[in-house]
Amino acid sequence: MLELLRRAFVQRGDGSFVASALGSHLIFRMKAWPSLPAAGRTAEVYRMLSVMSSRPVSRKWLLSHCTMTPRELDALLRKLTAEGAVEVIDPSGFSPSHSPA
């Protein structure tokens, strides 16, 4: 799973990360409630985690439903994944016949 996440985010020269083309298609699902630093305990983060705990969501969906910048969201997703709180699903492994209509 960590290898998939490494391929999903590309490190820039300044040390920041951006989602690669692969990363923009990944799906995230909560496995366990994470430990969040005080700064991360916001209503927006809790709403996002609540949705992720009830259904898998894509990075694209997350970006369209929150006010975080892509960089902030990617940092949070990397933290959650590294902590083991989020499962990362690569839908490219599924055949098109099994995709939702």
URCOR-V523122 format. One record per backbone hydrogen bond with DSSP energy under -1.0 kcal/mol. NH is the residue of the N-H (numbers start at 0). CO is the residue of the C=O. E is the energy in kcal/mol with one decimal. If there is no record, write none. Layout:
NH/CO/E
NH/CO/E
This chain:
4/0/-2.0
5/1/-2.4
6/2/-2.1
7/3/-1.3
8/4/-1.3
9/17/-3.1
11/15/-3.6
14/11/-1.7
17/9/-2.1
19/7/-3.9
23/19/-1.6
24/21/-1.7
26/88/-2.6
27/56/-3.6
28/86/-2.0
29/51/-2.0
30/84/-3.8
31/84/-1.6
39/36/-1.5
40/37/-1.3
41/39/-1.6
45/41/-2.6
46/42/-2.5
47/43/-2.4
48/44/-2.8
49/45/-2.2
50/46/-2.2
51/47/-2.5
52/48/-1.5
53/50/-1.1
54/50/-2.0
56/27/-2.6
58/25/-1.3
61/57/-2.4
62/58/-2.7
63/59/-1.8
64/60/-1.1
72/68/-2.6
73/69/-2.6
74/70/-2.1
75/71/-2.2
76/72/-2.8
77/73/-2.4
78/74/-2.2
79/75/-2.8
80/76/-2.3
81/77/-2.7
82/78/-2.0
83/80/-1.0
84/79/-2.2
85/79/-1.0
86/28/-3.5
88/26/-3.2
92/89/-1.5
93/90/-1.9
97/94/-1.9
98/95/-1.4
